[in-house]
Amino acid sequence: MGFVAPGFEQVGEAFGDALAGSHGHGSALHIRRGGTCVVDLWGGLARRDGSLWQADTTSVVFSCTKALLAVLVGELVREGRLDLDAPVREVWPEFAQNGKSEVPVRWLLSHKAGLPAVREDLQMSAVLDWDVMVDVLARQEPLMTPGEGHVYHALTYGWLVGEVIRRVAGVSVGEFFASRIAEPLKVRAWIGAPKHELPGIADLFNVPGAMLPSLQDPEVERWMTRAMTMGHAFPAELATPDDGFNRDDVRMAQVPGAGGVASARAMATIWSATVSDGEGVRLLDADVIAEMTKEQSAGTPLWPFPGPHPRWGTGFMLNSERRPFLSESSFGHDGAGGQVTFADPVHEIGFAYLTNDLQSADDERGIKLVRALQQSLRIGV
């Protein structure tokens, strides 16, 4: 159901194919160009109670949340309140423990801080306690030398970057996100969902065996699993029917490495506001975007897995063979199970594809949607 503007019919057809490949579960696609909606589509099952996906259905957006934090960081940089290349200790003194005194803010956002997992076996109660988590990470000795290569900080990114934001902004990352982004744009998006919104959030459905591929090195596999589970807190699949990111307390907490909740309309509008004046609120600026989209991390990570590999700027995922966006100028982030969100400044595009049918990293639903958009805009034709 929904709307497709003339000239974007290929995108509509591609969404129909993506929905057909989602095992009866739900999806939504929203695309804005120059602040105007050109595609708004949704369908499938949203919740186990039989509720269908609606135009404003919200879902956990997993690692797409990371780039929302990067937008907040960019806002602080734009205002001159944060220096990306200054040591983290200047805003978060406790972080300087155990060989981390010279780690710059930029490394936290580009997966170079050496803290992709925690050494301690944490329970969910610890993970949902902000003060506990930032203390654990401040005290921890890095797992690898900071700055020498990168490893994806699947969950720890959220507390590391979020605490820098909290120290500079003076409020929690969820409050800052609400006041700086969600409320001005009037969108349904939260880092820490309100209790009254819980009944409308889509349930997450796993495709058996799809989330964590088997690797050749059992030690690497162990640490990569720990990066996702935090010890004993989350299931390896991220969400089971009544655990992980399907839990209400997790959705209400601020777990900003992966726990943002939003509608596709909200995510596309946010990204549109970073590259277009058409939303009435403008986020970032050309200088900040240029600075934060310079490649910082690429190629084989220190915990190796088969390529092709993603590329990152400072917080933003960049166009790559692993995660193709609209063009080389695009920036955004994908999320576990199939979420894809990004902006493109050249074409003034805000794009968001969300799904609760969680598939593997080789899932091509989002890739095919982006290819259809490229064809509609005659990019590369």
PLY file of the C-alpha trace (Angstrom):
ply
format ascii 1.0
element vertex 381
property float x
property float y
property float z
element edge 380
property int vertex1
property int vertex2
end_header
0.00 0.00 0.00
1.05 3.61 -0.41
2.21 6.06 -3.04
4.71 6.09 -5.91
5.35 9.30 -7.86
5.46 9.15 -11.66
8.89 8.06 -12.84
9.55 5.87 -9.80
7.45 2.89 -10.83
10.53 0.64 -10.96
11.09 1.32 -7.28
7.53 0.32 -6.53
7.98 -2.95 -8.41
11.24 -3.63 -6.56
9.49 -3.06 -3.23
6.83 -5.57 -4.21
9.58 -8.10 -4.88
11.27 -7.30 -1.56
8.00 -7.74 0.30
7.39 -11.06 -1.46
10.82 -12.21 -0.25
10.12 -11.32 3.38
8.36 -14.53 4.46
5.06 -12.74 5.00
6.62 -10.30 7.45
6.60 -6.52 7.14
8.56 -3.80 5.40
8.34 -0.11 4.60
10.12 2.09 2.08
10.10 5.87 2.13
12.09 8.06 -0.26
12.20 11.84 -0.33
13.71 14.05 -3.01
14.34 17.70 -2.28
12.04 17.43 0.74
9.15 15.91 -1.24
7.94 12.34 -0.90
8.37 10.33 -4.11
7.89 6.82 -2.67
5.91 5.77 0.41
5.15 2.04 0.56
4.47 -0.54 3.24
3.02 -4.00 3.75
3.21 -7.34 5.51
2.87 -8.52 9.09
4.02 -6.13 11.78
3.30 -8.07 14.96
2.68 -11.60 16.13
-0.86 -10.64 17.11
-1.67 -10.35 13.40
-1.34 -6.56 13.13
-0.34 -5.43 9.66
2.34 -2.88 8.87
0.87 0.62 8.53
2.18 3.87 7.06
3.56 5.02 10.42
4.59 1.67 11.92
7.82 1.95 13.87
10.56 -0.65 14.18
13.93 -1.15 15.81
16.39 0.18 13.23
19.49 -1.52 14.66
22.79 0.01 13.47
21.04 2.72 11.48
20.99 4.31 14.95
24.77 4.74 14.77
24.50 7.27 11.98
21.84 9.20 13.91
24.46 9.63 16.62
26.91 10.77 13.94
24.40 13.45 12.89
24.25 14.64 16.50
28.05 14.72 16.63
28.05 16.67 13.37
25.68 19.22 14.88
28.07 19.74 17.81
31.00 20.05 15.39
29.07 22.56 13.26
28.46 24.67 16.35
32.13 24.55 17.35
31.35 22.63 20.55
33.28 19.47 19.67
36.64 18.80 17.99
36.72 15.42 16.26
40.50 15.17 16.55
40.76 16.17 20.21
41.40 13.40 22.76
38.24 11.91 24.23
39.60 12.68 27.71
39.04 16.40 27.15
35.27 15.88 27.37
35.23 12.53 29.21
38.23 12.44 31.58
37.49 8.97 32.97
37.99 7.45 29.51
41.77 8.03 29.71
42.32 4.87 31.80
44.38 1.88 30.64
46.18 3.27 27.63
43.34 5.31 26.11
44.46 8.83 27.02
45.36 9.82 23.46
42.39 8.24 21.66
40.65 11.00 19.65
36.90 11.37 19.35
37.08 10.47 15.66
38.33 6.95 16.42
35.22 6.24 18.49
33.10 6.98 15.43
35.28 5.11 12.94
35.59 1.80 14.84
39.26 2.33 15.71
39.01 2.67 19.50
39.95 -0.96 20.19
36.80 -1.55 22.26
34.50 -3.59 19.99
33.47 -5.93 22.82
33.58 -6.00 26.60
35.84 -8.31 28.57
33.27 -8.69 31.34
30.26 -11.02 31.04
27.40 -8.58 31.44
23.77 -9.28 32.26
20.92 -7.30 30.73
20.52 -5.21 33.87
24.03 -3.83 33.35
23.54 -3.18 29.63
20.40 -1.16 30.34
22.18 0.99 32.95
23.95 3.87 31.16
26.29 4.70 34.03
27.40 1.09 34.38
28.15 0.75 30.67
30.18 3.92 30.30
32.13 3.02 33.45
32.90 -0.46 32.08
34.17 0.99 28.80
36.13 3.79 30.48
37.96 1.28 32.68
38.56 -1.37 30.05
41.95 -1.89 28.47
41.52 -1.99 24.67
41.33 -5.39 23.00
43.68 -4.15 20.28
45.89 -1.08 19.87
43.66 1.93 19.19
44.16 3.46 15.77
45.92 0.42 14.30
43.22 -0.98 12.06
39.52 -1.20 12.73
36.93 -3.61 14.07
33.21 -2.89 13.93
31.97 -1.73 17.35
28.53 -3.32 16.97
27.07 -2.21 20.31
29.85 -0.46 22.22
29.86 2.37 19.62
26.58 3.60 21.10
27.83 4.15 24.64
31.22 5.45 23.51
29.85 8.06 21.11
26.75 8.64 23.21
28.75 9.53 26.31
30.78 12.09 24.35
27.49 13.62 23.18
26.12 13.59 26.74
29.21 15.27 28.17
29.15 18.05 25.56
25.37 18.56 25.22
24.67 18.23 28.94
21.68 15.90 28.42
21.28 12.24 27.55
21.71 11.17 23.95
17.99 10.36 23.76
17.02 13.83 24.99
19.45 15.51 22.62
18.16 13.47 19.70
14.59 14.43 20.55
15.26 18.15 20.92
17.69 18.54 18.03
16.20 16.17 15.44
12.93 14.37 16.13
10.85 17.19 17.58
11.87 19.93 15.09
11.18 17.56 12.18
8.01 16.21 13.84
8.99 12.60 13.16
8.31 9.35 14.99
11.82 8.39 16.04
13.42 7.80 19.43
16.57 6.64 21.12
14.68 5.16 24.04
11.06 4.63 22.98
8.29 6.07 25.21
6.23 3.47 27.07
3.01 4.48 25.32
4.60 3.73 21.91
5.55 0.14 22.75
2.32 -1.52 21.52
2.84 -0.13 18.01
6.46 -1.17 17.51
6.89 -3.99 15.01
7.95 -7.38 16.31
11.21 -8.75 14.92
11.27 -12.12 13.17
14.50 -14.06 12.57
15.20 -16.27 9.60
16.75 -19.35 11.30
20.54 -19.32 11.16
20.76 -16.11 9.17
22.26 -13.59 11.57
25.77 -14.81 12.46
27.76 -16.62 9.75
30.21 -19.32 10.75
33.85 -18.21 10.49
37.03 -20.27 10.07
38.74 -18.88 13.18
36.83 -19.95 16.33
38.52 -17.27 18.46
37.45 -14.50 16.05
33.96 -16.00 15.97
33.86 -15.99 19.77
34.80 -12.33 20.02
32.45 -11.28 17.23
29.63 -13.07 19.06
30.58 -11.31 22.30
30.47 -7.99 20.50
26.81 -8.68 19.73
25.80 -10.34 23.01
27.82 -8.28 25.56
28.51 -11.53 27.38
25.16 -12.83 28.58
22.82 -9.94 27.80
21.60 -10.38 24.21
20.90 -13.56 22.26
23.26 -14.11 19.33
20.30 -13.66 16.98
19.66 -10.19 18.51
15.94 -10.91 18.86
13.93 -13.98 19.85
10.16 -13.86 20.37
10.49 -12.56 23.92
14.15 -11.58 24.30
16.77 -9.21 22.94
15.47 -6.29 20.90
11.92 -7.60 21.18
11.96 -6.79 24.91
10.10 -3.67 26.01
12.77 -2.66 28.53
15.42 -2.80 25.79
13.33 -0.65 23.47
12.72 1.90 26.23
16.39 2.03 27.24
19.04 4.05 25.48
21.11 1.42 23.64
22.27 3.73 20.85
24.56 1.34 19.05
21.52 -0.53 17.75
18.35 0.29 19.70
16.81 3.27 17.92
13.11 3.01 17.09
11.62 4.84 14.11
9.30 4.67 11.14
10.64 4.59 7.59
9.04 8.01 7.04
10.94 9.37 10.02
14.30 7.98 8.94
13.97 9.22 5.36
12.90 12.65 6.59
15.90 12.89 8.92
18.28 11.97 6.12
16.54 14.37 3.75
17.08 17.18 6.27
20.85 16.62 6.13
21.01 17.34 2.38
17.95 19.47 1.54
16.30 22.66 2.77
12.94 21.19 1.77
12.14 19.77 5.21
12.05 23.20 6.86
14.82 22.13 9.26
18.40 21.72 8.05
20.84 19.44 9.81
24.62 19.55 9.34
26.15 21.66 6.56
28.35 21.06 3.53
31.62 21.51 5.44
30.66 19.08 8.20
29.43 16.51 5.68
32.64 16.81 3.68
34.73 16.33 6.83
32.74 13.42 8.22
32.48 11.51 4.93
36.22 11.27 4.36
37.11 7.58 4.46
38.47 6.50 7.85
38.04 2.72 7.93
37.93 0.26 5.04
39.23 -3.12 3.93
39.77 -6.23 6.03
39.13 -5.61 9.76
41.40 -6.85 12.54
38.82 -9.52 13.25
38.76 -10.75 9.66
35.73 -12.04 7.82
35.18 -12.63 4.10
34.83 -9.54 1.92
33.71 -7.38 0.35
33.88 -5.07 3.36
32.02 -1.90 4.35
33.61 1.55 4.39
33.14 4.22 7.05
33.80 7.89 7.37
33.43 9.47 10.81
30.32 7.67 12.01
28.74 7.44 8.58
28.80 4.34 6.42
29.93 5.18 2.88
29.11 3.70 -0.50
30.84 0.33 -1.02
30.55 -2.97 -2.83
29.32 -4.45 0.45
26.67 -1.77 0.97
25.87 0.07 -2.27
24.16 3.41 -1.80
22.88 5.73 -4.52
26.23 7.28 -5.47
29.76 7.94 -4.22
28.44 11.02 -2.41
25.90 9.05 -0.34
26.30 8.57 3.40
24.18 6.80 6.01
24.13 3.37 7.63
22.57 -0.04 7.30
21.24 -2.18 10.10
21.12 -5.85 11.06
18.62 -7.96 9.21
18.05 -5.73 6.20
17.59 -2.07 7.22
19.08 0.51 4.81
19.04 4.28 5.38
21.07 7.07 3.78
21.22 10.55 2.30
22.59 11.66 -1.03
23.57 15.35 -1.29
23.97 15.41 -5.07
20.42 14.20 -5.70
18.95 15.55 -2.43
17.66 12.10 -1.50
16.57 10.79 1.89
16.09 7.00 1.78
14.84 4.49 4.34
13.98 0.82 3.95
12.97 -0.98 7.15
11.91 -4.59 7.66
11.16 -6.87 10.59
12.11 -9.97 8.58
15.71 -10.26 9.71
17.90 -11.89 7.10
21.66 -12.32 6.63
24.37 -9.89 5.57
24.00 -11.31 2.04
20.35 -10.20 1.87
19.86 -8.20 -1.35
16.43 -6.66 -0.76
17.84 -3.22 0.06
20.45 -3.43 -2.68
17.79 -4.09 -5.32
15.71 -1.16 -4.07
18.70 1.17 -4.39
19.42 -0.14 -7.89
15.82 0.55 -8.88
16.16 4.10 -7.55
19.36 4.56 -9.55
17.53 3.48 -12.68
14.62 5.80 -11.95
17.01 8.74 -11.56
19.05 7.52 -14.54
22.22 7.39 -12.49
24.94 5.59 -14.41
22.68 5.13 -17.43
0 1
1 2
2 3
3 4
4 5
5 6
6 7
7 8
8 9
9 10
10 11
11 12
12 13
13 14
14 15
15 16
16 17
17 18
18 19
19 20
20 21
21 22
22 23
23 24
24 25
25 26
26 27
27 28
28 29
29 30
30 31
31 32
32 33
33 34
34 35
35 36
36 37
37 38
38 39
39 40
40 41
41 42
42 43
43 44
44 45
45 46
46 47
47 48
48 49
49 50
50 51
51 52
52 53
53 54
54 55
55 56
56 57
57 58
58 59
59 60
60 61
61 62
62 63
63 64
64 65
65 66
66 67
67 68
68 69
69 70
70 71
71 72
72 73
73 74
74 75
75 76
76 77
77 78
78 79
79 80
80 81
81 82
82 83
83 84
84 85
85 86
86 87
87 88
88 89
89 90
90 91
91 92
92 93
93 94
94 95
95 96
96 97
97 98
98 99
99 100
100 101
101 102
102 103
103 104
104 105
105 106
106 107
107 108
108 109
109 110
110 111
111 112
112 113
113 114
114 115
115 116
116 117
117 118
118 119
119 120
120 121
121 122
122 123
123 124
124 125
125 126
126 127
127 128
128 129
129 130
130 131
131 132
132 133
133 134
134 135
135 136
136 137
137 138
138 139
139 140
140 141
141 142
142 143
143 144
144 145
145 146
146 147
147 148
148 149
149 150
150 151
151 152
152 153
153 154
154 155
155 156
156 157
157 158
158 159
159 160
160 161
161 162
162 163
163 164
164 165
165 166
166 167
167 168
168 169
169 170
170 171
171 172
172 173
173 174
174 175
175 176
176 177
177 178
178 179
179 180
180 181
181 182
182 183
183 184
184 185
185 186
186 187
187 188
188 189
189 190
190 191
191 192
192 193
193 194
194 195
195 196
196 197
197 198
198 199
199 200
200 201
201 202
202 203
203 204
204 205
205 206
206 207
207 208
208 209
209 210
210 211
211 212
212 213
213 214
214 215
215 216
216 217
217 218
218 219
219 220
220 221
221 222
222 223
223 224
224 225
225 226
226 227
227 228
228 229
229 230
230 231
231 232
232 233
233 234
234 235
235 236
236 237
237 238
238 239
239 240
240 241
241 242
242 243
243 244
244 245
245 246
246 247
247 248
248 249
249 250
250 251
251 252
252 253
253 254
254 255
255 256
256 257
257 258
258 259
259 260
260 261
261 262
262 263
263 264
264 265
265 266
266 267
267 268
268 269
269 270
270 271
271 272
272 273
273 274
274 275
275 276
276 277
277 278
278 279
279 280
280 281
281 282
282 283
283 284
284 285
285 286
286 287
287 288
288 289
289 290
290 291
291 292
292 293
293 294
294 295
295 296
296 297
297 298
298 299
299 300
300 301
301 302
302 303
303 304
304 305
305 306
306 307
307 308
308 309
309 310
310 311
311 312
312 313
313 314
314 315
315 316
316 317
317 318
318 319
319 320
320 321
321 322
322 323
323 324
324 325
325 326
326 327
327 328
328 329
329 330
330 331
331 332
332 333
333 334
334 335
335 336
336 337
337 338
338 339
339 340
340 341
341 342
342 343
343 344
344 345
345 346
346 347
347 348
348 349
349 350
350 351
351 352
352 353
353 354
354 355
355 356
356 357
357 358
358 359
359 360
360 361
361 362
362 363
363 364
364 365
365 366
366 367
367 368
368 369
369 370
370 371
371 372
372 373
373 374
374 375
375 376
376 377
377 378
378 379
379 380
